[in-house]
Amino acid sequence: MREETREQPAPLRSGLTTGSCATATSLAAARLLLTGRSADAVHITLPKGKVVQMRLEFCRTTELGAEAGTLKDAGDDPDVTHGALLYSQVRLLDTPGVRFVAGIGVGTVTRPGLVLAVGEPAINPVPRRMISEHLQQLAGEHGFSGGFEVTVNVRDGAQLALKTMNPRLGILGGLSILGTSGIVRPFSCAAYIASIQQGIDVAQSNGYTHIAACTGNASEDCMRRVYAMPDIALIEMGDFVGAVLKHLRRVPMARLSLCGGFGKISKLAAGHMDLHSRHSSIDLPQLAAWAADLGADAALQQAIIAANTSQQALALAHAEGVRLGDAVCAHALAFARSVVPAQVQVEVFAIDRQGGIVGTAGVA
C-alpha cells in the first residue's frame, strides 16, 4: 500500500510516465543508429499533442545497436518508479514494424485477463503506440525502410515490482511500462484505479467467482484467515472502494467481500466511495445516531460524538454491549448493494487495528 502523503501548500508538480521514458529513450537510440548523432536530451510528442523535452543519462552505441537511458521523474506523485533508470536498447531490423522485448526489470504477462496477451512484454498499448509512431516517423524522415527491435529495461525493476500489484496480476519479472496521457498527474490515482480494475479482470479470467477487496495489509490478512483466499482473488483497493463497486457493473462477480478498518468502513456506510481523508471524514454524530438505533442512551451517544477516533467510539459502544461494528457494516452493505448489480452477493467485514473482526454484515 502506498504511504500517507504529507500536506503541501505549494502546487503539486506533474511528471512523465514510464511510457514517455521508454518513448524518449527508444527514439534517441534509434536516431543514433540512423544518423550517428548522440544526444543528451530528446523531444517527444505526448498523446494529446504536447511536446516535452526529456534529459538523457546516456546515449551510446552497443554491439547490437544502440541504447539510451533516462531517470523517471514522477513529479510529486508517490510512484515507486520515481528516480529509477529506464533505458531502451534498439536494434535495426530488415522488415518494417516495431518488435517489443521485455528487458531487465520489465515484466512479462503470464495470466489472461489483461489487455496484453499471455507471453507479451508488459508494455501497455499506449506506450507501444507512442514508441511505434515516433520510430516510424524517424524512419520516414531518414528513408529507412526496415524496422526496429525495442528492448525496454528498468534498473532494479524486479525489486520495485514487488511493491506494486504486478505479481498478483501475473506480471512477473519486473514492472509494467504504463501511461495513457504520457503525464503523471500527482495523486490523480488513475494508475491505482486501473490496477484495481485489472485485478478484478484477471481474477475473473482465471475462473475466480469470489474476490475480497481490502483497504490494506491487515484486512488482506483477515480475508486469508477467514477464507484462505489466494493472492489473485485479493484486490488491494486502498481507499478506492468506488473503483471496485463500479467495475463490478461491467465485470460482475458472484461474490464480493469488502474488508477494511472500522473507520474506513464507517465512511462507506455513510455513502462515500473514496475513503481517503482528503475526500471523506468519519462522521461521529452519525455513529452516535446508529448507536442510538441499537439502544444507546444519551450519555453513550454524547461520548461517541466526543470521541477522538472512530476506534474509541467503537470501544465505548462495545463496552456498553452496543454492536456498533455490525451496524456500521450493515449500512455499508446496503450502500454497496445499491451500486453493484443485484446478482453480486456482497458481505462486509470491519476490523480493528490489530486485524481482529469487530463487525460483519451479509456473511452467510
N, C-alpha and C positions, 0 to 999 in steps of 0.2 A: 504494500500500500504506500502511496506517496505521503510524505510528511505534511503536517500542517504548515502553512506558509505564513510568514510574518506580514503584518500590515505595512504597506509602503505608501507614504504620502505622495511620492512622485509618480508620474505616469509610467506604466509598465512598458518595457521595450520588447518589441517583436523580434523574432529570429527567423531562421530559414530551416526548412525540413531536411531530413536525410535525403529525400528525393532530389531536392535542389543541390545538395552537396554532390550527390552522385552524378547529376547532370553536368555541373561545372567541371568536375574532375575528369569525367569522360570526354567532354568537349576539349579540354586543354590537352589531354593526352593524344586524342585523335588529331588535333590541329598540329601538334608537334610532329606526328608521323607524316602528315600530308604537306607540311610547309617547312619543317626543320626548325621552326621557331618555338623556343621555350617561352614561358611567361610566368610572372609572379602574381597575376590576377586575371580573372576572366569574367566576361559579362554573359549572363543568360537571361532568357525571357521566361517569366513565370506564366502559368496557365491563363491568367486573366490579362496578360499583356504587359505587366510591369517589368522593366528591365532592371536587374540588380547586378552589382559587381561583387565578386567573391574573391577573397585573398587565397592564394595557394601557398602551401608549405613547401612543395617541391613540384617540379615538372621535368621529367627526365626520360631518356630512352632506356630500354631494357633489352635483354637478349631476344625476346619475342616481340617486342613492340615498344610501348611507352606507358608511363604511369604518372599520375598527378594526385596530389593529396591536399585536403583542407581540413581545418578544425571546425567541427559542428558548433555553431553559435545558436542556441535556442532562445536567446534573449533572456527575459525574466521568467520563462516557463520552467517549472520543475521537471525537466526532462532528463532521463538517465543518460542520454547520449550527449548532453551538453559538454563541450570540450573534447569529445572523442575525435580521434583522427580517422577520417573516412578517405579512402583512396581507391581510385579506379585504374585498372590495367586494361589497355586496349590493344588488340591485335587486328591487323587488316586481314580481310577475307576476300577470296576471289569472287564470291557471289554476293549480290546486293542483300541488304537487310541488316538487322542487328540481332545478335545472339547474346543472351544474358547468362552469366555464370555466377553462382554464389561462391565468393572467395572467403578468405579468412574472416571469421566473425559475422558472416551473413548466413541466416538460417535457410533451411530447405523445408518445404511443405511436406508433411508426412501423413496428414489426415484429411479426408474430404470435408467439405463444408465451407471452405474459404473461397475467395474469388479466384484464387490460383489453383491449378491442378496439382494433385499429389506428384511429388518429384521435382516441382518447379522451384527455382530460387525465390526466396521471399522478397522479391522486388515488386511492389504493388503496381497496378495498371497505370496510374497517373505518372509516377516516376519513369516507368518504361516508355510511356508515350513522350514525356519530356526529353529523355535521352535520345530516343529514336528521331524525333523531329529535329533536334539540334545537330545530330550527326548526319542526317540526310541533307539538311541544308548546307552543312560544311562540305559534304561530298559534292553537291551540286556546284558550289562556288569554285571548287578546285578540279572539276572534271573527273572525279573519281567514280568509277562505275562499279566498284566492289562493295563489300560490306564490312561490318565491324563485329568483333567479339569483345564484349564488355564484361569484365570481372570486377565486381564491387566488393570491397573489403572494409571492415571496421576493426581497428586495433582494439583488442580486449572485448570484442563484440560478444563472444561466447559467455564471458563472465557478466557483462552488462545485461545480456538477455535473461539471466536468471532473476533479475529484478523486475521483469516485465511478465505479461501473461503468455508470452510465446510458447514456453514449454507446455503449458496447459492446452494451448490451441493446436499443438502438434507441429509447431515450427521449431525445428531442432538445429542446433549447431551455431546459433547466433541470432542477431537482430533482424527485424524487418526493415526494409527501406520504404519509408512511408511518405505520404504527403498528397493532398488534393489541390491545395492552392499554391503550394511552394513556400508558404509563410507559416511560421509557428506563432499563433496569437496567444499571448500568455493567459493561462487559466481559461482558455476557451473550452477546454475539456473535450474537444471534438475527438481527439485520438483515443481518449479514455472510453468515451461512449462507443466508438467504433469497435474497441476491443471487447466491450460487453456484448455488443451485438454479434461479433464474430464468435465469441464463446458459446452463445446460445445456438448459433448456426452449426458449429462444429459438434456440439453435444447431440443435436437432433440428427445430423447427418450420420453420426456413428451409432444411432439406434437408442439413445437415451431418452426416456419419456418423463423422467423426474429430475429436475435440477433444483439446486439450492443457491439462491442469490444472497450473498453475505456482505456485510459492511466492512469486515476486517478479519484479521487472523484469528481472533478469539471466536468469532462467530463461525468461521470455517471449521475450526477445531470442534466446535459444538456439533455441527452437522456431520462431521466424520464420526463423532461418538454416537450420535443418535441413529444414523443411517448407514455408517460405513461407506460413505459415498466416495467414489474415485475423484481425482482432481478434475477430470474432464467434465464432470457434472456439477462442479462447484464454480459458480460465477462470481468473480470478485467485482462487485458493483460499487464499492465505496459508498459515496453519498448519492449515487445516481440511480435510485430506485425507479425513477421515471423512465430511464432508458430501458430497464428490464421490462416493466409493465407495458410500455408502448410497443416494444419489439415483439412481445408475445401476441399482439394483434396480427402481426404478419407471419409469425412463426409460432403457432400455438403449441404448447407442451401439455401433456396430460396432467402434470402435477408440478406445482411450484411451491417451494419452501422459502420463505423470507426470514432471514435471521439477522439480528443486529442488537446493538446495545439498547438498553431501555430508553435512553434519551432520544436516540435516533428513531426508534420505533414509535415513540410518542409524537414525533414530528410527522411521520407517515400517517398516524392516526388522526392528526389534525388536518390532513389533506395536502401535505407538502410532498412534492416529488423530487426535490433537491434538498438533501438533508444536511448540507454544509451550513455552518454558522453564518456565512455571508448571506445566505438566501432564506434561511428559516431559523426560528428560535424556539426554545422549549417554552410552552405556554403553561406556566404553573397554575394560574386560575382555572384553566381547562382541566388540568389534572385534578384539582380540588373538586371541580364540578362532577367529574367522573367518579371520584371517590364518594361524593355525596349520593350519587345514584346507587352506590353499594351500601349506603347506610352510615357513612362517616358523619360524625357530629360536627358542630360548628367549630369546636376547638381544633379538631384534626384538620378541617378544611383550612382554617387560618394558618395552621402550622405548615401545611403543604404550600400555601401561597408564599409564606415567608422563607421557605427552604432555600438553601444556597445552590443546590443542584437537584437534578431530577432523581439521582440516586438517593439523596437524602429524603426527598419526597416519597419515594418508593419505600424506603426503610420505615419511615413514620407510619405509612399506611399499613404495611405488613405487620408492624408491631401491634397494631390495633385489630388485626385479623381481617383487614380490608384488602381483597385481592386486586390491587390496582394494576399489577402487571398483566393479569388476564384481561382486565377491562380495556387497557390500552391496546393489547393485541387484538381484541375483538373489534375495536374501532378501526385499527389499521387493516384488519382483514376486510372489513366492509368497504373501506376505500379502495383497497387493491382490487377487490372483486368488481368494483364499479368501472375499472379501467380495462381489465383483461377480458378476453372472450369468456362466455358462460361455461364453455366446456373445460376450461382450465381449473383444476382443483387447487385451491390456494390454502396455505396454512402459514401461520406467523409464530415466530419464537422471539422472545426478548431475553437478553442475558445481562448479567451484571459484569463488573469489571474483571471478575475472576473467571468469567466464562460460564458461570452457573445459570441455569434457566430460571428466570423469575416470572415468566408469563408465557402462555400459549393461547392460540385460538385456531380452530379449524382442524386440529390434529386428530386423526382417527384414533 
